[in-house]
Amino acid sequence: MMRRPPRLSMRAQKSLLGLLFTLPFILGFGAFLAYPFVQSIIFSLSKLTIVPTGYELDFVGFENYRHALFVDPRFRQVFAETAVTMLTQIPVILIFSFFAANLLNQKFPGRALARVIFFLPVVMGAEITLKMQQADYMQQAMSLSESGLIPLSVLQSFLVNLKLPLGFVNFIFEAVNAVPVIIRSSGIQILIFLAALQSIPGSLYEAAHMEGATSWEAFWKITFPMISPLLLVNVVYTIVDSFTAPDNVLLDLIKDTAWSGAGFGVSTAMSWIYFLLIIGLLVLTFVFVSRGVHYET
Amino acid sequence: MRPERMAARLWGFTRFVLITGIGFIILYPLLRQLSAALMHPEDMYDLTVNWIPRTFTTLNFRVAWEMLDYPKAVLTTLGFALLLSTLELASTMIIGYGFARWRYPGSDLVFALVVLSIIIPPQMVMVPLFLNFRYFNPLGLLPEPGINLLGSFWPMVLMALTGTAKRGGLFIFITRNFFRGMSTSLEEAAYVDGAGHLRTFFTIMLPNAIPIAMIVFLFSFVWNWNDLFYTDLFMQGKNLLQLALMRINAQYNYPWANKAVEGTYIQLVNNAGMLLYVLPVLVLYAFLQRYFIESIEKTGLVG
């Protein structure tokens, strides 16, 4: 029984190599994602107490979820805020980065410098820096919206005077307020769109031009369909990027709850509610975006 | 011809205004920091001083330098980010190559797990991971409470080694894309000449994958340098710049906590400290910006 076959078949050898090369990930996924993921389900249904030899779990059912949703004074508000921010920011980031990519794709003097600056937030997006800017009263007092660059109060009263619905005015207000955040979170997305724009063969535009298409038509009939597959990539990246974003208030709340609040159990319950939101968003995007996407085959 | 030229000019001007405006918004925090960092404490109460300090001073930088223990902290942070990005580069290149070249029963499923690992928020596993590293005991092999890995480099090293650190899934995804796009003829030639699989990978494939390796390495380095989520979670007590900055920030929020640097003055130190923190990355970007900006085209993500 100990006799080994002298050589593995080619197929088996290849399988083995594939397994060998990807083994680190399989181990890591098991140890640092799958196992903690299962644990987080258990934790969210238990009361967790630290004891000298480790920690103990007492099953409490959905008590932690109830606590997060109905007892915690901040969770519901912060959760709603986060959901609304994500729902509004994702489309705005997409539109802005698409627009910026179109700008940067044109030929003009100083284009290289403009690209360097547009991408700077990705490199400089140190979480601590952004966090501290939020806490820094001096920066706050002089922040864009107050320094007169975009006088928000004037804008708001103007819009209210136009008798626009208040919800719409608030949307505009929030959007303008979020301009620096949007620009800062769009670096990678701009690059993705830019690369897509550059991959469109120029001959398509030439042919359309010969047939008498205007630039407007060429944009909607060529540029937009050619770029649409990357919409999904950009939405997913935007969502993933927001997980650890410094202005993710829900993340702060989950952290605070774990270490100085209602405890680990409630904190994991909160993160599970957050995860359901993310899943919902992703499903929504897949349904909406995949309907309109044009795939070149 | 005339109206068209007018329109082109007008658009050129609009474009200039737009790009300058967006650029200004991006650079604004940096300029603000620079202005505050060079400001003498007295200028803070001078209403006529907005952007340009009346008295330029390096005082804030000297205080921040001292408070951060800068030379030591910058070396620790640099070594830490370099270590993690090197490990992450090595592991994701190997894993990505494995996915690109060989299939085995269930390999598609495992690759789906890579994609899943990208979209699972790290908050989900934050508490269990924290406790697992606090009482680290793989498969129950160690005596009871296990060992405490918190405050050491090990948690992040282990995660980097297995391609599950910050955005590891993304790196595996792009290295796999890259290797799939590479023709197999080179490898076949190597096999015909009698090279083994490992030797082919290390001597033939890796040298040809330098462009993608550069991207993985640079992004991993910058993201690890900028990271606060994992460092704050696992590395408390280490002399890292971002943690030291957080300590200064805490003093600013509670000015009475530190008698040596009084009250609001700490915000000037804060700004100087932040500049000292981003400086190495800015220098890196100044020299290597081409690699960052051309990165997406090379990942095979597009077309």
Interface residues (C-beta under 8 A of the other chain):
Chain A: K14 S15 L16 L17 G18 L19 L20 F21 T22 P24 F25 I26 L27 G28 F29 A31 F32 L33 Y35 P36 F37 Q39 S40 F43 P52 T53 G54 Y55 A100 L103 Q106 F108 G110 A114 R115 V116 I117 F118 F119 L120 P121 V122 V123 M124 G125 A126 E127 I128 T129 K131 M132 Q133 A135 D136 Y137 M138 Q139 M142 L144 V179 P180 I183 R184 I188 L191 I192 L194 A195 A196 Q198 S199 L230 V233 V236 I239 V240 F243 T244 P246 L251 I254 K255 A258 F264 S267 T268 S271 W272 Y274 F275 I278 L282
Chain B: G12 R15 F16 L18 I19 I22 G23 I25 I26 L27 Y28 P29 L30 R32 A36 M44 N50 S91 I94 I95 Y97 G98 F99 R101 W102 R103 Y104 P105 S107 V110 L113 V114 S117 I118 I119 I120 P121 P122 Q123 M124 V125 M126 V127 P128 L129 F130 L131 N132 Y135 P138 E144 P145 G146 L158 M159 L161 T162 G163 T164 K166 R167 G168 L170 I172 H197 V222 W225 N226 D227 L228 F229 Q242 L245 M246 N249 Y252 N253 Q267 N270 N271 M274 Y277 V278 V281 L282 L284 Y285 Q289 F292 I293 S295 I296 E297 L301 V302 G303
